[in-house]
Amino acid sequence: MDLDAYAAAHGEDWAELDRLARRRSLDGREADRLVELYQSGASNLSALKTAAGASSTSDRLSIALSRARLRFTGTGRNVAAQLPTFFVAQLPAALYRVRWASLVITGATVLIATLFAVWAATTPAVLASFGSPEFREQFATQDFVNYYSDNAPSSFTGQVWTNNAFIAAQCVAFGITGVWVPYALFGNAMNVGISAGIMAEQGRLDYFFLYIAPHGQLELYSIFVAGAAGLMIFWSWIAPGARTRGQALAEDGRSLITIAVGLMLSLLVSGVIEGFVTRQEWPWVIKIGIGTVALAGFLAYQWVLGGRAYRAGQTGDLDEFEAGARQLVAG
């Protein structure tokens, strides 16, 4: 092997590797580039040592690789110190990026659910396919309302939270397929619409809205936001722009997965409302008002605080937060 020729061919990448390894902080794209250069540099070092043994060229490359490796395994900031930044900047910025997609999904779901509700309520054959008249009467007069009070508040809250959080995580994680999110949200809209249709047939449509509204405002919107995040990850693969598809998926996926973390909290709030508020014998204006305030707070967090963070340059990237978390777990 001609060491000089080999060094000339790869020297530019080695210099960039050393430069990035010396940087005090890296954004998402630079971190991805550092990993890429580290992997190619390790292969180059192996080839150098196999062909020529120890040399000044391989020593310099080895030092650069060691410095880069320290960036992956060295001391990072404690994750607790980064929590304010995560909740004040990274998370709201990520939510802001999916604001319009969230509204589009909300509108589409309302339209589909309404169509199914009208179809079910006005078509006897459709209602008959969902059970006998006695079954539908029991659903409307007993099952629908009792669902919210059959279990203890704390256990019911935990049940609905874990179920909804799992659905939200699936929407974000499987959004890249481009199929999962429409399938899941369409099924949800259909079920809501059919339930409303059965309640309307029994003259209890008011109970449907009264029992859904306290917790459903924040719960459903959180699921729509998760769907929007999943579809945006899919879109970054379809239309990556000037980036490669791998770069687009890595960068946008890292940013938008932040949303899944945040939605665990919003769904916990909606779960608490569903478990502890919906069942109460309070005036409906108070119970629905609590749900409306919760949704309004989320929207302000997404649109106002998120817009401010996004315009300041935040994208919701989890790079620094993850680095701190890894350091905390490592002890």
PAZAPA-4460 file (N, C-alpha, C; in steps of 0.05 Angstrom, whole numbers, plus 32768, in hexadecimal, padded with zeros to 4 digits):
% residues 331
    n_x    n_y    n_z   ca_x   ca_y   ca_z    c_x    c_y    c_z   seq   type   mol
   8011   7FE8   8000   8000   8000   8000   8011   8019   8000     1      M     A
   800A   802C   7FEF   8018   8046   7FEF   800B   8058   8004     2      D     A
   8019   805B   801B   800D   8069   8031   8007   8086   802A     3      L     A
   8018   8093   801B   8014   80AF   8014   7FFB   80B2   8002     4      D     A
   7FF9   80A0   7FEF   7FE1   80A1   7FDD   7FC7   809B   7FED     5      A     A
   7FC9   8088   7FFF   7FB1   8080   800F   7FA9   8098   8022     6      Y     A
   7FBE   80A4   802E   7FB8   80BB   803F   7FAD   80D3   802F     7      A     A
   7FB7   80D7   8017   7FAD   80ED   8007   7F90   80E8   7FFF     8      A     A
   7F89   80CE   7FFA   7F6D   80C7   7FF1   7F59   80CB   8008     9      A     A
   7F62   80C5   8021   7F50   80C6   8038   7F55   80DC   804C    10      H     A
   7F6A   80EC   8046   7F73   8100   805A   7F5D   8115   8060    11      G     A
   7F4D   811C   804C   7F39   8130   8050   7F24   8126   8065    12      E     A
   7F1C   810C   8062   7F09   8101   8075   7F15   80FF   8091    13      D     A
   7F2F   80F7   8092   7F3B   80F5   80AC   7F3D   8110   80BA    14      W     A
   7F43   8125   80AB   7F44   8140   80B6   7F29   8149   80C0    15      A     A
   7F14   8142   80B1   7EF9   8149   80BA   7EF1   813A   80D3    16      E     A
   7EF9   8121   80D4   7EF5   8110   80EC   7F02   811D   8104    17      L     A
   7F1A   8125   8102   7F29   8132   8118   7F1C   814C   8120    18      D     A
   7F13   815C   810C   7F07   8176   8112   7EEC   8172   8121    19      R     A
   7EDB   8160   8118   7EC2   815B   8125   7EC6   8150   8141    20      L     A
   7EDA   813F   8144   7EDF   8132   815E   7EE8   8147   8173    21      A     A
   7EF4   815D   8169   7EFD   8172   817B   7EE8   8187   8182    22      R     A
   7ED1   8186   8173   7EBC   819A   8178   7EB0   8196   8193    23      R     A
   7EA8   81AC   81A0   7E9C   81AA   81BB   7E7F   81A0   81B9    24      R     A
   7E71   81A7   81A4   7E56   819E   81A1   7E50   8199   8183    25      S     A
   7E3E   8186   817E   7E37   817E   8163   7E19   817F   8160    26      L     A
   7E10   8187   8148   7DF3   8185   8143   7DEE   8169   8138    27      D     A
   7DD5   8163   8131   7DCF   8148   8128   7DDD   8140   810F    28      G     A
   7DDF   8152   80FC   7DED   814A   80E3   7E0A   8146   80E7    29      R     A
   7E17   8156   80F8   7E33   8153   80FD   7E39   8139   810D    30      E     A
   7E27   8132   811F   7E2A   8119   812E   7E28   8101   811B    31      A     A
   7E15   8102   8108   7E13   80EC   80F5   7E2C   80EA   80E4    32      D     A
   7E37   8101   80DC   7E4F   8102   80CC   7E67   80F7   80DB    33      R     A
   7E68   80FD   80F5   7E7E   80F3   8106   7E7D   80D5   8107    34      L     A
   7E65   80CA   810B   7E62   80AC   810C   7E6B   80A0   80F2    35      V     A
   7E63   80AC   80DC   7E6A   80A2   80C1   7E88   80A2   80BD    36      E     A
   7E95   80B9   80C5   7EB2   80BB   80C2   7EC1   80A8   80D4    37      L     A
   7EB6   80A4   80EC   7EC2   8092   80FF   7EC3   8075   80F4    38      Y     A
   7EAC   806D   80E8   7EAB   8052   80DD   7EBE   804F   80C5    39      Q     A
   7EBF   8062   80B3   7ED1   8060   809C   7EEE   8062   80A5    40      S     A
   7EF3   8074   80BA   7F0E   8077   80C4   7F18   805D   80D1    41      G     A
   7F07   804F   80DF   7F0E   8036   80EC   7F16   8021   80D6    42      A     A
   7F07   8021   80C0   7F0E   800F   80AA   7F29   8016   809E    43      S     A
   7F2D   8031   809B   7F47   803A   8090   7F5E   8033   80A1    44      N     A
   7F5A   8035   80BC   7F70   802F   80CE   7F76   8011   80CD    45      L     A
   7F62   8001   80CB   7F66   7FE4   80C9   7F76   7FDD   80B0    46      S     A
   7F6F   7FEA   809A   7F7D   7FE5   8081   7F9A   7FEF   8083    47      A     A
   7F9F   8005   8090   7FBA   8010   8093   7FCC   7FFD   80A3    48      L     A
   7FC1   7FF3   80BA   7FD1   7FE2   80CB   7FD5   7FC7   80BE    49      K     A
   7FC2   7FBE   80AF   7FC5   7FA4   80A1   7FDB   7FA5   808C    50      T     A
   7FDC   7FBC   807E   7FEE   7FBF   8067   800A   7FC8   806F    51      A     A
   800B   7FDA   8083   8025   7FE7   8089   802D   7FE6   80A7    52      A     A
   801C   7FDA   80B8   8022   7FDA   80D4   8021   7FF5   80E0    53      G     A
   8030   7FFA   80F5   8030   8014   8103   803E   8029   80F1    54      A     A
   8032   8041   80F1   803D   8057   80E1   8033   8071   80ED    55      S     A
   8040   8087   80E5   8037   80A1   80EF   801B   80A7   80E5    56      S     A
   8015   809E   80CD   7FFA   80A3   80C1   7FE4   8094   80D1    57      T     A
   7FEA   807B   80D7   7FD6   806B   80E6   7FD4   8075   8103    58      S     A
   7FEA   8080   810E   7FE9   808B   8129   7FD7   80A3   812B    59      D     A
   7FDA   80B5   8117   7FCA   80CD   8117   7FAC   80C6   8113    60      R     A
   7FA7   80B3   8102   7F8B   80AB   80FE   7F80   809E   8117    61      L     A
   7F91   808E   8125   7F88   8081   813D   7F81   8095   8153    62      S     A
   7F90   80AB   8155   7F8B   80C0   8168   7F70   80CD   8162    63      I     A
   7F6B   80D3   8148   7F52   80E0   8140   7F3B   80CD   8147    64      A     A
   7F3E   80B4   8142   7F28   80A1   8148   7F23   809F   8166    65      L     A
   7F38   809F   8176   7F35   809E   8193   7F26   80B7   819D    66      S     A
   7F2D   80CE   8191   7F20   80E6   819A   7F02   80E5   8192    67      R     A
   7EFC   80DA   817A   7EE0   80D8   8172   7ED1   80C4   8184    68      A     A
   7EDF   80AE   818B   7ED2   809A   819C   7ECB   80A6   81B7    69      R     A
   7EDB   80B8   81C1   7ED5   80C5   81DB   7EBC   80D6   81D9    70      L     A
   7EB6   80E0   81C1   7E9D   80EF   81BE   7E85   80DE   81C2    71      R     A
   7E88   80C4   81BC   7E71   80B2   81BF   7E6F   80A7   81DC    72      F     A
   7E85   80A4   81E9   7E86   8096   8203   7E8F   80A8   821A    73      T     A
   7E98   80C0   8214   7EA3   80D1   8229   7E8D   80DE   823A    74      G     A
   7E95   80EF   824C   7E83   80FC   825E   7E71   8110   8250    75      T     A
   7E58   810E   8255   7E45   8121   824B   7E37   812F   8262    76      G     A
   7E27   8143   825A   7E18   8151   826F   7E02   813F   827B    77      R     A
   7DFD   8143   8295   7DE9   8133   82A2   7DCE   8139   8295    78      N     A
   7DBE   8124   8291   7DA4   8127   8284   7D92   8139   8293    79      V     A
   7D93   8139   82AE   7D82   8149   82BE   7D86   8167   82B7    80      A     A
   7D9E   816F   82B1   7DA4   818B   82AB   7D98   8193   8290    81      A     A
   7D92   817F   827F   7D88   8185   8265   7D69   8184   8263    82      Q     A
   7D5C   817B   8278   7D3F   8179   8278   7D31   8194   8272    83      L     A
   7D3A   81AA   827F   7D2D   81C4   8278   7D2F   81CA   825A    84      P     A
   7D46   81C6   824E   7D49   81CB   8231   7D37   81B9   8221    85      T     A
   7D35   81A0   8229   7D24   818D   821B   7D07   8196   821B    86      F     A
   7CFC   819E   8232   7CE0   81A5   8234   7CDA   81C1   822B    87      F     A
   7CED   81D3   822C   7CE8   81EF   8224   7CEF   81F4   8207    88      V     A
   7D01   81E4   81FB   7D0A   81EA   81E0   7D07   81D2   81CD    89      A     A
   7D13   81BB   81D4   7D14   81A5   81C1   7CF9   8199   81BC    90      Q     A
   7CEA   8192   81D1   7CCF   8186   81CD   7CBB   8198   81C0    91      L     A
   7CB8   81B1   81CA   7CA4   81C3   81BC   7CAC   81C9   819F    92      P     A
   7CC6   81CA   8199   7CCE   81CF   817D   7CC7   81B7   816B    93      A     A
   7CCB   819F   8176   7CC3   8187   8166   7CA5   8187   8162    94      A     A
   7C95   818E   8176   7C78   818E   8173   7C70   81A4   815F    95      L     A
   7C7E   81BA   815F   7C77   81D0   814D   7C7B   81C7   8130    96      Y     A
   7C8E   81B6   812B   7C94   81AD   810F   7C7D   819D   8104    97      R     A
   7C6C   8191   8114   7C56   8181   810A   7C3B   818E   810F    98      V     A
   7C3B   81A8   8113   7C22   81B6   811B   7C0D   81B4   8105    99      R     A
   7C15   81B9   80EC   7C01   81B9   80D7   7BF8   819D   80D0   100      W     A
   7C0B   818A   80D0   7C03   816E   80CB   7BF0   8164   80E0   101      A     A
   7BF4   816D   80F9   7BE2   8166   810F   7BC6   8170   810A   102      S     A
   7BC4   8188   8101   7BA9   8194   80FB   7B9C   8185   80E4   103      L     A
   7BAB   817F   80CF   7BA0   8170   80B8   7B95   8155   80C1   104      V     A
   7BA4   8147   80D1   7B9C   812C   80DB   7B83   812F   80ED   105      I     A
   7B82   8144   80FD   7B6B   8149   810E   7B52   814D   80FD   106      T     A
   7B54   815F   80E9   7B3D   8164   80D7   7B34   814B   80C8   107      G     A
   7B48   813B   80BE   7B41   8123   80B0   7B33   810F   80C2   108      A     A
   7B3D   810C   80DB   7B30   80F9   80ED   7B14   8101   80F4   109      T     A
   7B10   811B   80F9   7AF5   8125   8100   7AE2   811F   80E8   110      V     A
   7AEB   8124   80D0   7ADA   8120   80B9   7AD3   8102   80B6   111      L     A
   7AE7   80F1   80B8   7AE2   80D4   80B5   7AD0   80CA   80CA   112      I     A
   7AD5   80D2   80E3   7AC4   80C9   80FA   7AA7   80D2   80F6   113      A     A
   7AA3   80EB   80EC   7A89   80F6   80E8   7A7A   80E6   80D2   114      T     A
   7A88   80E0   80BD   7A7C   80D0   80A7   7A73   80B5   80B1   115      L     A
   7A84   80A8   80C0   7A7D   808D   80CA   7A65   808F   80DE   116      F     A
   7A65   80A4   80EE   7A4F   80A8   8102   7A35   80AC   80F3   117      A     A
   7A34   80BD   80DF   7A1C   80C1   80D0   7A13   80A8   80C1   118      V     A
   7A26   809B   80B5   7A20   8082   80A7   7A14   806D   80B9   119      W     A
   7A20   806A   80D1   7A16   8055   80E4   79FB   805D   80EE   120      A     A
   79F8   8076   80F6   79DF   807F   8102   79C7   807E   80EF   121      A     A
   79CC   8080   80D5   79B6   8082   80C2   79B3   8068   80B1   122      T     A
   79C3   8054   80B7   79C2   803C   80A7   79BE   8024   80B9   123      T     A
   79A5   801A   80BB   799F   8003   80CD   79B1   7FEB   80C9   124      P     A
   79B7   7FE5   80AF   79C8   7FCD   80AA   79E4   7FD0   80B6   125      A     A
   79EE   7FE8   80B6   7A08   7FED   80C2   7A07   7FE8   80E0   126      V     A
   79F2   7FF4   80ED   79EF   7FF0   810A   79EB   7FD2   8111   127      L     A
   79DC   7FC4   8100   79D7   7FA8   8106   79F1   7F98   8105   128      A     A
   7A04   7FA0   80F5   7A1D   7F92   80F3   7A2E   7F94   810C   129      S     A
   7A27   7FA7   811D   7A36   7FAB   8136   7A28   7F9F   814E   130      F     A
   7A13   7F90   814A   7A06   7F82   8160   79E8   7F85   815F   131      G     A
   79DB   7F77   8171   79BE   7F77   8172   79B5   7F91   817F   132      S     A
   799B   7F98   817C   7991   7FB1   8189   7996   7FB1   81A7   133      P     A
   7993   7F9A   81B3   7998   7F98   81D0   79B5   7F9F   81D7   134      E     A
   79C7   7F94   81C7   79E4   7F99   81CB   79EA   7FB7   81C8   135      F     A
   79DE   7FC3   81B3   79E4   7FE0   81AE   79D8   7FF1   81C5   136      R     A
   79C1   7FE9   81CF   79B5   7FF8   81E5   79C6   7FF6   81FE   137      E     A
   79D0   7FDE   8203   79E1   7FDB   821B   79FB   7FEB   8218   138      Q     A
   7A06   7FEB   8200   7A1E   7FFB   81FB   7A19   8018   8200   139      F     A
   7A03   8023   81F6   79FE   803F   81F9   79F5   8048   8215   140      A     A
   79E6   8037   8222   79DB   803F   823C   79EC   8036   8254   141      T     A
   79FD   8022   8250   7A0C   8018   8267   7A2B   8017   8261   142      Q     A
   7A32   8007   824D   7A4F   8002   8249   7A5F   801A   8244   143      D     A
   7A55   802C   8233   7A65   8044   822B   7A6B   8055   8244   144      F     A
   7A58   8059   8255   7A5C   806A   826D   7A6B   805B   8283   145      V     A
   7A64   8041   8287   7A71   8032   829C   7A8F   802D   8297   146      N     A
   7A97   802E   827E   7AB3   8029   8277   7AC5   803C   8287   147      Y     A
   7ABC   8054   828C   7ACD   8068   829A   7ACD   8065   82B8   148      Y     A
   7ABD   8053   82C3   7ABB   8051   82E0   7ABC   8034   82EA   149      S     A
   7AC0   8021   82D9   7AC1   8005   82E1   7ADA   7FFE   82F2   150      D     A
   7AF0   800D   82EC   7B09   8007   82FA   7B11   801E   830C   151      N     A
   7B23   8019   831F   7B2D   802E   8330   7B3B   8043   831F   152      A     A
   7B39   805D   8328   7B44   8073   8318   7B62   806F   8311   153      P     A
   7B72   8067   8325   7B8F   8065   8320   7B95   804E   830C   154      S     A
   7B88   8037   830F   7B8E   8021   82FC   7B83   8027   82E0   155      S     A
   7B6C   8035   82DF   7B61   803C   82C5   7B72   8051   82B7   156      F     A
   7B7D   8064   82C6   7B8F   8078   82BB   7BA8   806A   82AF   157      T     A
   7BB3   8057   82BE   7BCB   8049   82B4   7BC5   8039   829B   158      G     A
   7BAD   802D   829B   7BA5   801D   8284   7BA3   802D   826A   159      Q     A
   7B94   8043   826C   7B90   8053   8254   7BA9   8062   824C   160      V     A
   7BBA   8069   825F   7BD3   8077   8259   7BE5   8064   8249   161      W     A
   7BEA   804C   8253   7BFC   803A   8246   7BF1   8032   822A   162      T     A
   7BD7   802F   8228   7BCB   8028   820E   7BCF   803F   81FA   163      N     A
   7BC9   8057   8202   7BCC   806E   81EF   7BE9   8074   81E9   164      N     A
   7BFA   8072   81FD   7C17   8077   81F9   7C22   8062   81E5   165      A     A
   7C19   804A   81E7   7C22   8035   81D4   7C19   803C   81B8   166      F     A
   7C00   8045   81B5   7BF6   804D   819A   7C06   8064   818F   167      I     A
   7C0C   8078   81A0   7C1B   808F   8197   7C37   8087   818E   168      A     A
   7C44   8076   819E   7C5F   806D   8198   7C5F   805D   817D   169      A     A
   7C4B   804D   8178   7C49   803F   815F   7C46   8052   8148   170      Q     A
   7C36   8066   814B   7C32   807A   8135   7C4D   8087   812D   171      C     A
   7C5D   808E   8141   7C77   809A   813C   7C8A   8086   8130   172      V     A
   7C8C   806F   813D   7CA0   805B   8135   7C9A   804F   811A   173      A     A
   7C81   8049   8115   7C7A   803C   80FB   7C71   8050   80E6   174      F     A
   7C72   8069   80EC   7C6A   807D   80D8   7C7A   807C   80BF   175      G     A
   7C93   8072   80C0   7CA4   8070   80A9   7C98   805F   8093   176      I     A
   7C86   804C   809B   7C7A   803B   8087   7C67   804A   8074   177      T     A
   7C5D   8060   807E   7C49   806F   806F   7C2E   8063   806F   178      G     A
   7C2A   804C   807A   7C11   803D   807A   7C05   803B   8096   179      V     A
   7C16   8038   80AA   7C0C   8032   80C5   7BFC   8049   80D0   180      W     A
   7C05   8062   80CD   7BF7   8079   80D9   7BDB   807C   80CC   181      V     A
   7BD8   807D   80B2   7BBD   807E   80A6   7BAB   8067   80AF   182      P     A
   7BB7   804F   80B0   7BA7   8037   80B9   7B9D   803A   80D5   183      Y     A
   7BAF   8042   80E8   7BA8   8044   8104   7B94   805A   8109   184      A     A
   7B98   8072   80FC   7B87   8088   8101   7B6C   8084   80F3   185      L     A
   7B6B   8077   80DC   7B52   8072   80D0   7B41   805E   80E1   186      F     A
   7B4E   804A   80EB   7B40   8037   80FD   7B35   8045   8116   187      G     A
   7B45   8057   8121   7B3C   8066   8139   7B24   8078   8132   188      N     A
   7B25   8086   811B   7B0F   8097   8113   7AF6   8087   810E   189      A     A
   7AF9   806F   8102   7AE2   805E   80FC   7AD5   8055   8116   190      M     A
   7AE5   804C   812A   7ADA   8043   8143   7ACC   8059   8152   191      N     A
   7AD8   8071   8152   7ACA   8088   815F   7AB0   808E   8151   192      V     A
   7AB0   808E   8137   7A98   8094   8128   7A82   8080   812C   193      G     A
   7A89   8066   812C   7A75   8051   8130   7A69   8053   814C   194      I     A
   7A7A   8058   8160   7A70   805B   817B   7A5D   8073   817D   195      S     A
   7A64   8089   8170   7A52   80A0   8170   7A38   809A   8162   196      A     A
   7A39   808A   814C   7A21   8083   813E   7A0E   8072   814F   197      G     A
   7A19   805F   815E   7A09   804E   816F   79FC   805F   8186   198      I     A
   7A0D   8071   8191   7A02   8082   81A6   79EB   8094   819B   199      M     A
   79EF   809E   8182   79DA   80AF   8176   79C1   809F   8171   200      A     A
   79C3   8086   8168   79AC   8075   8164   799B   8072   817D   201      E     A
   79A9   8070   8194   799B   806C   81AE   7993   8087   81BB   202      Q     A
   7997   809D   81AD   7990   80B7   81B8   79A2   80C0   81CE   203      G     A
   79BB   80B7   81CE   79CE   80BE   81E3   79E8   80CA   81D8   204      R     A
   79E6   80D8   81C1   79FE   80E4   81B6   7A0A   80F9   81C8   205      L     A
   79F9   8106   81D9   7A04   811A   81EB   7A17   810C   8200   206      D     A
   7A10   80F4   8208   7A22   80E6   821B   7A3D   80DF   820E   207      Y     A
   7A3C   80D9   81F4   7A55   80D3   81E5   7A68   80EB   81E8   208      F     A
   7A5E   8102   81E1   7A70   811A   81E2   7A77   8122   81FF   209      F     A
   7A64   811F   8211   7A6A   8126   822D   7A80   8115   8239   210      L     A
   7A80   80FB   8232   7A94   80EA   823E   7AAE   80E9   822F   211      Y     A
   7AAD   80F1   8215   7AC6   80F1   8206   7AD5   810C   820A   212      I     A
   7AC6   8122   820C   7AD3   813C   820C   7AE7   8142   8222   213      A     A
   7AE2   813A   823B   7AF5   8141   8250   7B12   8138   824A   214      P     A
   7B16   811F   8244   7B31   8115   823F   7B38   8113   8222   215      H     A
   7B23   8110   8210   7B28   810A   81F4   7B35   8121   81E5   216      G     A
   7B32   8139   81EE   7B3E   8150   81DF   7B5C   814D   81DE   217      Q     A
   7B69   814A   81F5   7B86   8148   81F6   7B8F   812C   81EC   218      L     A
   7B80   8118   81F4   7B88   80FC   81EC   7B89   80F9   81CE   219      E     A
   7B73   8100   81C1   7B72   80FD   81A4   7B86   810E   8195   220      L     A
   7B88   8127   819E   7B9C   8139   8191   7BB8   812F   8194   221      Y     A
   7BBF   8123   81AB   7BD9   8118   81AF   7BDE   8101   819B   222      S     A
   7BCA   80F0   8196   7BCD   80DB   8183   7BD0   80E6   8167   223      I     A
   7BC2   80FC   8161   7BC5   8108   8146   7BE1   8113   8143   224      F     A
   7BEC   811F   8158   7C07   8129   8156   7C1B   8113   8151   225      V     A
   7C17   80FC   815F   7C28   80E5   815B   7C27   80DC   813E   226      A     A
   7C0E   80DB   8133   7C0B   80D4   8117   7C19   80E7   8104   227      G     A
   7C18   8101   810A   7C25   8115   80FA   7C43   8111   80FA   228      A     A
   7C4E   810B   8112   7C6B   8106   8114   7C73   80EE   8103   229      A     A
   7C63   80D9   8105   7C69   80C1   80F5   7C69   80C6   80D8   230      G     A
   7C55   80D5   80CE   7C53   80DB   80B2   7C69   80ED   80A8   231      L     A
   7C72   80FF   80BA   7C89   8110   80B2   7CA3   8101   80AF   232      M     A
   7CA6   80EC   80C0   7CBE   80DB   80BD   7CBC   80CC   80A2   233      I     A
   7CA4   80C3   809B   7CA0   80B6   8081   7CA6   80CA   806A   234      F     A
   7C9D   80E3   806D   7CA1   80F6   8058   7CBF   80FD   8055   235      W     A
   7CCE   80FD   806A   7CEB   8102   8068   7CF9   80ED   8058   236      S     A
   7CED   80D5   8057   7CF8   80BF   8047   7CF0   80C2   802A   237      W     A
   7CD7   80CB   8026   7CCD   80CF   800B   7CDA   80E7   7FFD   238      I     A
   7CDC   80FD   800B   7CE6   8116   8000   7CFC   8121   8012   239      A     A
   7D14   8115   8011   7D2A   811E   8022   7D37   8139   801B   240      P     A
   7D30   8144   8004   7D3C   815D   7FFB   7D59   8158   7FF3   241      G     A
   7D6B   816A   7FFC   7D87   8168   7FF4   7D96   8152   8003   242      A     A
   7D89   8147   8018   7D96   8133   8028   7D92   8117   801C   243      R     A
   7DA3   8104   8024   7D9D   80E9   801D   7D85   80DF   802E   244      T     A
   7D79   80CA   8025   7D62   80BF   8035   7D6B   80B7   8051   245      R     A
   7D83   80AB   8052   7D8D   80A3   806C   7D92   80BA   807F   246      G     A
   7D9D   80D0   8074   7DA1   80E8   8085   7D87   80F4   808D   247      Q     A
   7D73   80F6   807B   7D59   8101   8081   7D4B   80F1   8097   248      A     A
   7D4C   80D7   8094   7D3F   80C6   80A9   7D4D   80C9   80C4   249      L     A
   7D67   80CA   80C3   7D76   80CC   80DD   7D70   80E6   80EA   250      A     A
   7D71   80FC   80DB   7D6D   8117   80E7   7D50   811B   80F0   251      E     A
   7D3D   8117   80DE   7D21   811C   80E5   7D17   8107   80F9   252      D     A
   7D20   80EE   80F6   7D17   80DA   8109   7D20   80E0   8125   253      G     A
   7D39   80EA   8128   7D44   80F1   8142   7D34   8108   814E   254      R     A
   7D2C   811B   813D   7D1E   8132   8147   7D01   812B   814E   255      S     A
   7CF3   811D   813C   7CD7   8118   8140   7CD2   8102   8155   256      L     A
   7CE5   80F1   815B   7CE1   80DD   8170   7CDF   80EB   818B   257      I     A
   7CE9   8104   818C   7CE5   8114   81A4   7CC8   8116   81AB   258      T     A
   7CB7   8118   8197   7C9B   811B   819B   7C8F   8103   81AA   259      I     A
   7C98   80EB   81A4   7C8E   80D4   81B3   7C93   80D6   81D0   260      A     A
   7CAB   80E1   81D8   7CB1   80E5   81F4   7C9E   80F8   8201   261      V     A
   7C99   810F   81F3   7C87   8123   81FE   7C6A   811A   8200   262      G     A
   7C61   810A   81EC   7C45   8101   81ED   7C40   80EE   8203   263      L     A
   7C54   80E0   820E   7C50   80CF   8225   7C44   80E0   823C   264      M     A
   7C4D   80F9   823E   7C44   810B   8253   7C28   8116   824E   265      L     A
   7C23   811E   8235   7C09   8129   822F   7BF3   8113   8231   266      S     A
   7BFA   80FB   822A   7BE7   80E5   822C   7BE4   80DC   824A   267      L     A
   7BF8   80E1   825A   7BF5   80DC   8277   7BE0   80F0   8282   268      L     A
   7BE2   8109   8279   7BCF   811D   8283   7BB3   8116   827A   269      V     A
   7BAF   810E   8261   7B94   8106   8257   7B8B   80ED   8266   270      S     A
   7B9E   80DB   826C   7B96   80C3   827B   7B8C   80CA   8297   271      G     A
   7B99   80DD   82A4   7B91   80E5   82BF   7B75   80F2   82BD   272      V     A
   7B70   8102   82A9   7B55   810E   82A5   7B41   80F8   82A1   273      I     A
   7B47   80E5   8290   7B34   80CF   828A   7B2F   80BE   82A2   274      E     A
   7B44   80B9   82B3   7B41   80A8   82CA   7B34   80B5   82E2   275      G     A
   7B3A   80CF   82E6   7B32   80DC   82FE   7B1C   80F2   82FA   276      F     A
   7B19   80FD   82E2   7B07   8113   82DE   7AED   810A   82D0   277      V     A
   7AF0   80FB   82BA   7AD9   80F3   82AA   7AC3   80E6   82BB   278      T     A
   7ACA   80D5   82CE   7AB7   80C6   82DE   7AA9   80D7   82F4   279      R     A
   7AB4   80EE   82FA   7AA9   80FE   8310   7A8D   8109   830A   280      Q     A
   7A7E   810D   8320   7A63   8118   831E   7A64   8136   831F   281      E     A
   7A76   8142   8311   7A79   815F   830F   7A69   816A   82F8   282      W     A
   7A63   8184   82F8   7A56   818F   82E1   7A67   818B   82C8   283      P     A
   7A5A   8185   82B2   7A68   817F   8299   7A79   8196   8290   284      W     A
   7A71   81AE   8295   7A80   81C5   828D   7A9C   81C6   829A   285      V     A
   7A9D   81BC   82B3   7AB6   81BB   82C1   7AC8   81A4   82B5   286      I     A
   7ABC   818D   82B1   7ACC   8176   82A7   7AD6   817C   828B   287      K     A
   7AC5   8186   827A   7ACD   818C   825E   7AE1   81A3   825F   288      I     A
   7ADC   81B6   8271   7AEE   81CD   8273   7B0B   81C4   827A   289      G     A
   7B0D   81B0   828C   7B28   81A6   8293   7B36   819B   827A   290      I     A
   7B27   818C   826B   7B32   8181   8252   7B3A   8196   823E   291      G     A
   7B2A   81AB   823C   7B2F   81C1   822A   7B48   81D0   8232   292      T     A
   7B4B   81D5   824C   7B63   81E2   8256   7B7C   81D2   8251   293      V     A
   7B7A   81B8   8254   7B91   81A6   824F   7B99   81A7   8232   294      A     A
   7B85   81A6   8220   7B8B   81A8   8203   7B97   81C4   81FC   295      L     A
   7B8B   81D9   8207   7B95   81F4   8201   7BB2   81F7   820A   296      A     A
   7BB8   81EB   8221   7BD4   81EC   822B   7BE7   81DE   8218   297      G     A
   7BDE   81C7   820E   7BEF   81B8   81FB   7BF3   81C8   81E1   298      F     A
   7BDD   81D4   81D7   7BDF   81E4   81BE   7BF1   81FC   81C1   299      L     A
   7BEF   8209   81D8   7C01   8220   81DE   7C1E   8217   81DF   300      A     A
   7C22   8200   81EB   7C3E   81F5   81ED   7C48   81EF   81D1   301      Y     A
   7C37   81E3   81C0   7C3F   81DC   81A4   7C43   81F4   8192   302      Q     A
   7C30   8206   8192   7C30   821C   817F   7C3F   8235   8188   303      W     A
   7C3C   823C   81A2   7C49   8255   81AB   7C66   824F   81B4   304      V     A
   7C69   823F   81C8   7C84   8239   81D2   7C94   822A   81BC   305      L     A
   7C86   8218   81AE   7C94   8209   8199   7C9D   821B   8182   306      G     A
   7C8C   822E   817A   7C93   8241   8165   7CAB   8252   816D   307      G     A
   7CAC   825A   8186   7CC2   826A   8190   7CDC   825A   818F   308      R     A
   7CDB   8241   8199   7CF3   8230   8199   7CFC   822A   817D   309      A     A
   7CE9   8224   816B   7CF0   821D   814F   7CFD   8234   8141   310      Y     A
   7CF3   824D   8145   7CFF   8264   8138   7D1A   826B   8144   311      R     A
   7D1F   8261   815C   7D3A   8265   8168   7D4E   8250   815F   312      A     A
   7D45   823D   814E   7D58   822A   8142   7D55   820E   814D   313      G     A
   7D43   8209   815F   7D3F   81EE   8169   7D30   81DD   8154   314      Q     A
   7D36   81C3   8153   7D28   81B1   8141   7D1C   8199   8150   315      T     A
   7D22   8197   816A   7D19   8180   817A   7D2C   8169   8179   316      G     A
   7D45   816E   8171   7D59   8158   816F   7D60   814E   818B   317      D     A
   7D61   8134   818E   7D66   8127   81A8   7D84   8121   81AD   318      L     A
   7D95   8129   819B   7DB2   8121   819D   7DBD   8127   81B8   319      D     A
   7DBC   8140   81C1   7DC9   8147   81DA   7DBA   813A   81F2   320      E     A
   7DA0   8139   81F1   7D91   812C   8207   7D98   810F   8209   321      F     A
   7D9A   8101   81F2   7DA0   80E5   81F3   7DBD   80E0   81FD   322      E     A
   7DCF   80F2   81F6   7DEA   80EF   81FF   7DEB   80F1   821E   323      A     A
   7DDD   8104   8229   7DDC   8107   8246   7DCE   80F0   8253   324      G     A
   7DBA   80E5   8246   7DAC   80CE   8252   7DBF   80B5   8252   325      A     A
   7DCE   80B2   823D   7DE0   809B   823C   7DF5   809D   8252   326      R     A
   7DFE   80B6   8257   7E12   80BA   826C   7E07   80B5   8287   327      Q     A
   7DEE   80BD   828B   7DE1   80B8   82A5   7DDE   809A   82AA   328      L     A
   7DD5   808C   8296   7DD1   806F   8299   7DEC   8061   829E   329      V     A
   7E01   806B   8291   7E1B   805F   8294   7E27   8064   82B0   330      A     A
   7E1A   8077   82BE   7E23   807C   82D9   7E36   8094   82DB   331      G     A
***
